[in-house]
């Protein structure tokens, strides 16, 4: 049964969104305001446990990004779980000069702080489509799969 979010839950989700607003310069100094010490983080490439490990991962991930930001599109916040739909815009020197847009969703579970965070997004859209030759093949495969016979 769905239970509505409290003011504290909504405030935590706003801190979460503020933390990730700038992809190039995330607010890593405030990571403990958002995440619990035993955070479990998952995305299509990594599974991380612990605040220090998450800090290191985010720091390394953002190191080579030229620019980036999140646009938060929609959210559903309950008593202990939230789903947040977003677009991420970023430029990375190894992926060309254009800004890449990736649609995704985060599921977070929380008490006082977030203890579980999973990001779901299309790796093809994020990386593979922007690699020469491989990008052509991925786009072609998607196109073929979406065409009705």
N, C-alpha and C positions, 0 to 999 in steps of 0.2 A: 504494500500500500504506500502510495506516494505521500510524503509529509512535506509541507512547505518549509522553506528555509527561514532560519532566524536572521535577525540583523547581523549577528556575529558571523554566520555563514556567508552572507552576502558581502560583508566587509572582507573576509578572507579571500573570496573569489575576486574581488576588486584588487586586492594586493597581488594576487596571482597574475592577473592581467597586466597590472602596472609593471610587475617584475619582468615580464616578457615583451613589453611594448617595443623596446629597441633591441633588435637581433644582434647588432654589432656591439652594443654596450649594455648587456643585461645588468641589472642591479644586483650583482653577486654579493655585494656587501649586506644585502637584506635577505639573503637566502633563508636564514633561520627564522625570519618573520613569516615565511610562507610554508616551508617544509619542516616536517619532524625529523629528528636525528636518524631515524630508521627508515627513511623514505625508500620506497621501491618505485623505480622509474623504468618504463618500457617505451621503446619506439620501434619502428621496423628494423633497426639495425643493432640496437643495444638493449641490454638489461642491466640496470645498475641498482645497487643497494647501498644506502648510506649517504649522509649529507656531504661528507668530504669528497666522495666519489662523484656525486652529482655536480658539485662545484667544479671539480677538475674537468669533467666531461663538457659542461657548458662553456667553461673558459677556453678549452681547446677548440671546441666547435666554432666558436665565434671569432677566434683569432684571425682567420683568413678571410672572413666575410668582409666585403667592401662596404656594404650598406644593407640594411634590412629592418623590417618592422612587421608587426602583426596587426591585422585588422580583425577585430572580434565581431562576428556577425550575429550570433544568437547564443543563448545559454538557457539551460534548465538547471536550477539549483534546488536541491532537496535538503533533507535533514542531515545527511552525511555523504552525499554524492552529488557531483555536478558534471554536466556535459556542456562543453563549450566549443562551438563551431567557429572556425577561423580561416582566414587567408593569410599566408606568410609571403611577404615580398622580400626578395634578397638578390644581391649580386655577389658572385664569387668569381675570382679571376680564372679559375680552372674551368668554368662553365660558360665562358663568353662574356660579352659586354652588356647583354640585355638583362633587365630585371626579370627574375623568374617568380612566378606566382604559383603557390601550392595551396590547395584546399585541404583542410584537415579538421580533425576533432580531437579534443582532449577529454578524457574521463579522469576525474580526480575524486578520491575518497578522503575524508577528513574527519578529524575530531577538532581539537584546538588548532592543529596545523594539518597540512596535507601529508598523508602517509602512503598514498598510492597515486601514481600519475602515469597514464598511458596515452601516448599520442598515436593516432592512426592517420596515415596519409599514403598517397601513391608515390612509391620510390621512383617509378618511371617518370612521373611528372616532375619530381624534384631533381633527379640527377640523370637517369639513363637517357631521357629524351634530348639531353643537351650535350651528349658526348658524340663526337663525329663517328659516323658509320653505325655505331650502336643506336644512336638517337634515331636515325632513319629507320632502322629495323624495328625498334619499339613502336614508333609512330605508325609504321606500316602494319604491324601486327594488330595494334589497337583498332586501326581503321578497318582491317579485314574482319575482325571479330564483331565490330559494330554494324557491319553491312548485312542486311537481310538478303537471303537467297530467294 
